[in-house]
Amino acid sequence: MKDGLFKNYTKRFNILDENIRELAVKYAEEHYRKNQCSKEEALERGIVKAEMENRKI
Protein backbone atom coordinates (compact mmCIF):
# COMPACT_ATOMS: atom_id res chain seq x y z
CA MET A 1 0.00 0.00 0.00
CA LYS A 2 2.95 2.36 0.45
CA ASP A 3 3.21 3.00 -3.29
CA GLY A 4 -0.45 2.36 -4.01
CA LEU A 5 -3.29 4.57 -5.04
CA PHE A 6 -4.23 5.35 -1.43
CA LYS A 7 -0.79 6.02 0.03
CA ASN A 8 -1.91 9.45 1.30
CA TYR A 9 -4.65 7.84 3.40
CA THR A 10 -2.48 5.75 5.69
CA LYS A 11 -3.85 7.44 8.82
CA ARG A 12 -7.34 6.28 7.86
CA PHE A 13 -6.16 2.73 7.22
CA ASN A 14 -4.01 2.50 10.35
CA ILE A 15 -7.06 2.40 12.60
CA LEU A 16 -8.28 -0.80 10.93
CA ASP A 17 -7.38 -4.39 11.65
CA GLU A 18 -4.65 -5.71 9.37
CA ASN A 19 -7.02 -8.18 7.68
CA ILE A 20 -9.67 -5.51 7.16
CA ARG A 21 -7.05 -3.07 5.89
CA GLU A 22 -5.87 -5.40 3.13
CA LEU A 23 -9.41 -6.10 1.95
CA ALA A 24 -10.40 -2.45 2.20
CA VAL A 25 -7.51 -1.35 0.00
CA LYS A 26 -8.32 -4.04 -2.54
CA TYR A 27 -12.00 -3.11 -2.68
CA ALA A 28 -11.28 0.63 -2.73
CA GLU A 29 -8.90 0.28 -5.67
CA GLU A 30 -11.44 -1.82 -7.57
CA HIS A 31 -14.24 0.63 -6.85
CA TYR A 32 -12.11 3.65 -7.80
CA ARG A 33 -11.12 2.17 -11.15
CA LYS A 34 -14.56 0.85 -12.11
CA ASN A 35 -16.81 3.70 -10.98
CA GLN A 36 -14.74 6.84 -11.62
CA CYS A 37 -15.49 8.26 -8.18
CA SER A 38 -13.28 10.23 -5.80
CA LYS A 39 -10.59 8.47 -3.82
CA GLU A 40 -12.38 9.35 -0.61
CA GLU A 41 -15.62 7.74 -1.76
CA ALA A 42 -13.82 4.65 -3.00
CA LEU A 43 -11.95 4.41 0.30
CA GLU A 44 -15.09 4.61 2.40
CA ARG A 45 -16.90 2.08 0.24
CA GLY A 46 -13.92 -0.27 0.39
CA ILE A 47 -13.78 -0.06 4.17
CA VAL A 48 -17.52 -0.65 4.53
CA LYS A 49 -17.44 -3.64 2.19
CA ALA A 50 -14.46 -5.17 4.02
CA GLU A 51 -16.10 -4.62 7.42
CA MET A 52 -19.38 -6.15 6.25
CA GLU A 53 -17.60 -9.15 4.78
CA ASN A 54 -15.64 -9.64 7.98
CA ARG A 55 -18.84 -9.59 10.03
CA LYS A 56 -20.66 -11.76 7.47
CA ILE A 57 -23.42 -9.25 6.94
C-alpha positions in Angstrom: 0.0 0.0 0.0 2.9 2.4 0.4 3.2 3.0 -3.3 -0.4 2.4 -4.0 -3.3 4.6 -5.0 -4.2 5.4 -1.4 -0.8 6.0 0.0 -1.9 9.5 1.3 -4.7 7.8 3.4 -2.5 5.7 5.7 -3.9 7.4 8.8 -7.3 6.3 7.9 -6.2 2.7 7.2 -4.0 2.5 10.4 -7.1 2.4 12.6 -8.3 -0.8 10.9 -7.4 -4.4 11.7 -4.7 -5.7 9.4 -7.0 -8.2 7.7 -9.7 -5.5 7.2 -7.0 -3.1 5.9 -5.9 -5.4 3.1 -9.4 -6.1 2.0 -10.4 -2.4 2.2 -7.5 -1.4 0.0 -8.3 -4.0 -2.5 -12.0 -3.1 -2.7 -11.3 0.6 -2.7 -8.9 0.3 -5.7 -11.4 -1.8 -7.6 -14.2 0.6 -6.9 -12.1 3.6 -7.8 -11.1 2.2 -11.1 -14.6 0.8 -12.1 -16.8 3.7 -11.0 -14.7 6.8 -11.6 -15.5 8.3 -8.2 -13.3 10.2 -5.8 -10.6 8.5 -3.8 -12.4 9.4 -0.6 -15.6 7.7 -1.8 -13.8 4.6 -3.0 -11.9 4.4 0.3 -15.1 4.6 2.4 -16.9 2.1 0.2 -13.9 -0.3 0.4 -13.8 -0.1 4.2 -17.5 -0.7 4.5 -17.4 -3.6 2.2 -14.5 -5.2 4.0 -16.1 -4.6 7.4 -19.4 -6.2 6.2 -17.6 -9.1 4.8 -15.6 -9.6 8.0 -18.8 -9.6 10.0 -20.7 -11.8 7.5 -23.4 -9.2 6.9 
